[in-house]
Amino acid sequence: MSVPSFYGAELRYKREQAGLTLEQLAEGSFRGISFLSQIERGERGMPMDLARHVDQRLGADGFFERRCEDAAKARRAGHPLYFADVPDLEKLAETLEEWAPNVIPGLLQTEPYMRVLMRYGEPLASPELVEERVRARLARAELWKHADRPSYWGILRESLIRSTPIAPEAMAEQLEHILEVIQSTQGVVQIIPETVPWHPLMYGMAKIMTFADAPPLVWSEGDVDGRIADYPALVKEYQRSYDHLRAVALSPETSLALIEEAARNYRDAAQQRE
């Protein structure tokens, strides 16, 4: 059991032992029932103020406050510090809309693609760090297996499926994986064709996340850092730009057909090399 899962299971055990419902435990904490439930399932981190509240209500002698940072560190394992909150936000989101101009989004990556990407993008990373980050990225993709997963819409630049540093067979697997995820989750993927050189959001990736009980957020990332934008006017500007980006992309049906064709071509190239 992971540290966050153990932490959540202990919270549930102590709460039930005290004879309290989630609603009763949440009372006076300024947090909702769903928030506590997600912590008990190991899906969300425990804020320090809530840990103190829980300790007081359950008479836990400071256990949850003392172990709060341990659980938080375990949740961050394998992710850059600036990215630490994003995996939890992805799980909680109702919708995820991604624009990927330079690399296939992490939630859609296969392990071989991850490894090559890290080798080129972080040439000085130790083998141990690479392994840790691969495990963390694969764990993020577990959200596709959840019944309450977010609805997904991804937009990719055509060059991402046309040119690649990885072997043809591995690239075929990568593209087939994208098709499988999109089709099995009723998601949407669109391609910006190479014939469209100018379009909105030209200068970097963006991930727009909406939530049932919180305002929308935007995650943007560069080579060595990233940021979460929550200022409403800025988020709306990202949303408008994303809508315009959709308008210049190929249709979802055409985009899937393009990915299927590219996957077949990579399969053929791999067979010719054998």
C-alpha positions as CSV (number, residue, x, y, z in Angstrom):
1,M,0.0,0.0,0.0
2,S,1.3,3.5,-0.9
3,V,1.8,6.0,1.9
4,P,-1.2,8.2,0.8
5,S,-3.4,5.1,0.6
6,F,-2.3,4.0,4.1
7,Y,-2.8,7.6,5.4
8,G,-6.3,7.6,3.9
9,A,-7.2,4.1,5.2
10,E,-6.0,5.2,8.7
11,L,-8.3,8.2,8.5
12,R,-11.2,6.1,7.6
13,Y,-10.5,3.6,10.4
14,K,-10.2,6.3,13.0
15,R,-13.3,8.0,11.8
16,E,-15.4,4.8,11.9
17,Q,-13.9,3.9,15.2
18,A,-15.1,7.2,16.5
19,G,-18.6,6.6,15.1
20,L,-18.5,9.6,12.9
21,T,-19.8,10.0,9.3
22,L,-17.9,12.0,6.7
23,E,-20.3,14.8,7.1
24,Q,-19.8,14.9,10.9
25,L,-16.1,14.9,10.6
26,A,-16.1,17.6,8.0
27,E,-18.3,19.9,10.1
28,G,-16.4,23.0,11.1
29,S,-13.5,22.3,8.7
30,F,-14.7,24.4,5.8
31,R,-14.1,21.3,3.6
32,G,-16.7,19.2,1.8
33,I,-17.6,15.5,2.2
34,S,-16.2,14.7,-1.2
35,F,-12.9,16.2,-0.2
36,L,-12.6,14.0,2.9
37,S,-13.7,10.9,0.9
38,Q,-11.0,11.5,-1.7
39,I,-8.4,11.7,1.1
40,E,-9.6,8.4,2.5
41,R,-9.3,6.8,-0.9
42,G,-5.7,8.1,-1.2
43,E,-6.7,10.3,-4.2
44,R,-6.1,13.7,-2.6
45,G,-3.6,15.2,-0.3
46,M,-4.4,16.4,3.3
47,P,-4.0,20.1,3.9
48,M,-2.3,20.9,7.2
49,D,-5.3,22.9,8.5
50,L,-7.6,19.9,7.9
51,A,-5.1,17.5,9.5
52,R,-5.2,19.6,12.7
53,H,-9.0,19.6,12.6
54,V,-9.1,15.8,12.1
55,D,-6.7,15.2,14.9
56,Q,-8.8,17.3,17.3
57,R,-12.1,15.7,16.3
58,L,-10.8,12.2,16.4
59,G,-8.5,12.6,19.4
60,A,-5.7,11.3,17.3
61,D,-2.9,12.9,19.4
62,G,-1.4,14.8,16.4
63,F,-1.0,11.7,14.2
64,F,-2.5,13.2,11.0
65,E,-0.6,16.5,11.4
66,R,2.7,14.6,12.0
67,R,2.2,12.3,9.0
68,C,0.7,15.0,6.7
69,E,4.0,16.0,5.2
70,D,5.1,12.3,4.8
71,A,2.0,11.6,2.7
72,A,2.6,14.8,0.7
73,K,6.2,13.8,-0.1
74,A,5.1,10.4,-1.2
75,R,2.5,12.0,-3.5
76,R,5.3,14.2,-5.1
77,A,7.7,11.3,-5.6
78,G,8.8,11.1,-9.2
79,H,7.4,14.5,-10.2
80,P,9.2,17.9,-10.3
81,L,8.3,20.0,-7.3
82,Y,6.6,22.6,-9.5
83,F,4.3,19.8,-10.9
84,A,3.4,18.2,-7.6
85,D,-0.2,19.4,-7.4
86,V,-1.1,18.5,-11.0
87,P,-1.7,14.8,-10.7
88,D,-4.3,15.3,-7.9
89,L,-6.0,18.0,-9.9
90,E,-6.2,15.7,-13.0
91,K,-8.0,13.1,-10.9
92,L,-10.5,15.7,-9.5
93,A,-11.2,17.4,-12.8
94,E,-14.5,17.0,-14.6
95,T,-12.9,17.9,-17.9
96,L,-9.3,18.0,-19.2
97,E,-8.5,19.9,-22.4
98,E,-4.9,19.7,-23.5
99,W,-2.9,21.4,-26.3
100,A,0.4,19.6,-27.1
101,P,2.6,21.4,-29.5
102,N,6.0,19.8,-28.7
103,V,5.5,16.4,-27.0
104,I,2.7,13.9,-26.7
105,P,0.9,14.6,-23.4
106,G,2.1,12.7,-20.4
107,L,-1.3,11.0,-19.8
108,L,-1.2,9.5,-23.3
109,Q,2.5,8.4,-23.3
110,T,3.7,4.9,-23.4
111,E,6.7,3.8,-21.4
112,P,9.2,3.6,-24.3
113,Y,8.2,7.1,-25.4
114,M,8.7,8.4,-21.9
115,R,12.2,7.0,-21.6
116,V,13.3,8.4,-24.9
117,L,11.8,11.8,-24.1
118,M,13.6,11.9,-20.7
119,R,16.9,10.8,-22.3
120,Y,16.8,13.7,-24.7
121,G,15.1,16.2,-22.4
122,E,17.1,15.5,-19.3
123,P,20.4,14.0,-20.4
124,L,22.0,14.5,-17.0
125,A,19.2,12.7,-15.0
126,S,20.4,9.6,-13.1
127,P,19.0,6.2,-14.1
128,E,17.3,6.1,-10.6
129,L,15.6,9.5,-11.3
130,V,14.4,8.4,-14.7
131,E,12.9,5.2,-13.2
132,E,11.2,7.2,-10.5
133,R,9.7,9.6,-13.0
134,V,8.6,6.8,-15.4
135,R,6.7,5.1,-12.5
136,A,5.1,8.4,-11.5
137,R,4.0,9.1,-15.0
138,L,2.5,5.6,-15.5
139,A,0.7,6.0,-12.1
140,R,-0.9,9.3,-13.4
141,A,-2.3,7.4,-16.4
142,E,-4.2,5.0,-14.0
143,L,-7.0,7.6,-13.9
144,W,-8.2,6.2,-17.3
145,K,-9.3,3.1,-15.4
146,H,-11.5,5.0,-13.0
147,A,-15.2,5.2,-13.6
148,D,-15.3,8.8,-12.5
149,R,-12.4,9.8,-14.8
150,P,-12.6,13.3,-16.5
151,S,-13.8,13.7,-20.0
152,Y,-10.8,14.4,-22.3
153,W,-10.1,16.5,-25.3
154,G,-6.6,16.7,-26.7
155,I,-5.2,18.7,-29.6
156,L,-1.8,17.7,-31.0
157,R,0.5,19.2,-33.6
158,E,0.8,16.9,-36.7
159,S,4.6,16.9,-36.4
160,L,4.3,14.9,-33.2
161,I,3.0,11.9,-35.1
162,R,5.1,12.4,-38.3
163,S,8.7,12.8,-36.9
164,T,10.0,11.1,-33.8
165,P,13.4,10.0,-32.3
166,I,12.0,6.6,-31.2
167,A,12.1,3.4,-33.2
168,P,9.2,2.8,-35.7
169,E,7.8,-0.1,-33.7
170,A,7.7,1.9,-30.5
171,M,6.1,4.8,-32.3
172,A,3.5,2.6,-33.8
173,E,2.7,1.3,-30.2
174,Q,2.6,4.9,-29.0
175,L,0.0,6.0,-31.6
176,E,-2.0,2.8,-31.2
177,H,-2.1,3.5,-27.4
178,I,-3.5,7.0,-28.1
179,L,-6.2,5.5,-30.3
180,E,-7.0,2.9,-27.6
181,V,-7.3,5.5,-24.8
182,I,-9.4,7.9,-26.8
183,Q,-11.8,5.2,-28.1
184,S,-12.1,3.4,-24.7
185,T,-12.8,6.6,-22.8
186,Q,-15.0,8.3,-25.4
187,G,-12.4,11.1,-25.5
188,V,-11.6,13.4,-28.4
189,V,-8.3,14.1,-30.1
190,Q,-7.7,16.6,-32.9
191,I,-4.6,17.3,-35.1
192,I,-3.4,20.7,-36.1
193,P,-2.1,19.9,-39.7
194,E,1.3,21.1,-40.9
195,T,-0.6,23.2,-43.5
196,V,-1.7,25.5,-40.6
197,P,1.5,27.4,-39.5
198,W,-0.3,30.1,-37.6
199,H,-2.9,29.5,-34.9
200,P,-3.7,30.4,-31.2
201,L,-1.5,29.1,-28.4
202,M,1.5,28.9,-30.7
203,Y,4.1,29.3,-28.0
204,G,3.5,26.5,-25.5
205,M,1.4,23.8,-24.0
206,A,-1.8,24.3,-22.0
207,K,-4.0,22.1,-19.9
208,I,-7.4,23.5,-19.0
209,M,-9.1,21.8,-16.1
210,T,-12.7,22.3,-14.9
211,F,-14.2,21.0,-11.7
212,A,-17.6,20.3,-10.2
213,D,-17.0,22.3,-7.1
214,A,-14.2,24.7,-7.9
215,P,-13.3,27.3,-10.5
216,P,-11.4,26.2,-13.6
217,L,-7.6,26.2,-13.7
218,V,-4.9,26.3,-16.5
219,W,-1.6,24.5,-16.3
220,S,1.2,25.7,-18.6
221,E,4.7,24.3,-18.6
222,G,8.2,25.1,-20.1
223,D,11.4,23.1,-20.2
224,V,12.2,23.6,-16.5
225,D,9.2,25.1,-14.8
226,G,5.4,25.4,-14.9
227,R,2.6,27.3,-13.3
228,I,-1.1,27.1,-12.5
229,A,-3.2,30.0,-13.5
230,D,-6.5,30.6,-11.7
231,Y,-7.2,34.3,-12.3
232,P,-10.6,34.2,-14.0
233,A,-9.9,36.6,-16.8
234,L,-6.7,34.7,-17.7
235,V,-8.4,31.4,-17.6
236,K,-11.2,32.7,-19.9
237,E,-8.6,33.9,-22.3
238,Y,-7.0,30.4,-22.4
239,Q,-10.5,28.9,-23.0
240,R,-11.2,31.3,-25.8
241,S,-7.9,30.5,-27.5
242,Y,-8.5,26.8,-27.1
243,D,-11.9,27.1,-28.7
244,H,-10.3,28.9,-31.7
245,L,-7.6,26.2,-31.8
246,R,-10.3,23.6,-32.1
247,A,-11.7,25.5,-35.0
248,V,-8.5,25.3,-37.1
249,A,-7.8,21.6,-36.2
250,L,-8.9,18.6,-38.3
251,S,-12.1,17.0,-37.3
252,P,-12.0,14.3,-34.6
253,E,-12.8,11.6,-37.2
254,T,-10.2,12.9,-39.7
255,S,-7.6,13.2,-36.9
256,L,-8.2,9.6,-35.7
257,A,-7.8,8.4,-39.3
258,L,-4.6,10.3,-39.6
259,I,-3.2,8.7,-36.4
260,E,-4.3,5.2,-37.6
261,E,-2.5,5.8,-41.0
262,A,0.7,7.0,-39.3
263,A,0.6,3.9,-37.0
264,R,0.3,1.6,-40.0
265,N,3.2,3.4,-41.7
266,Y,5.4,3.0,-38.6
267,R,4.4,-0.7,-38.5
268,D,5.4,-1.2,-42.1
269,A,8.7,0.6,-41.5
270,A,9.4,-1.6,-38.5
271,Q,8.8,-4.8,-40.6
272,Q,11.0,-3.6,-43.4
273,R,13.9,-3.1,-40.9
274,E,13.6,-6.7,-39.6
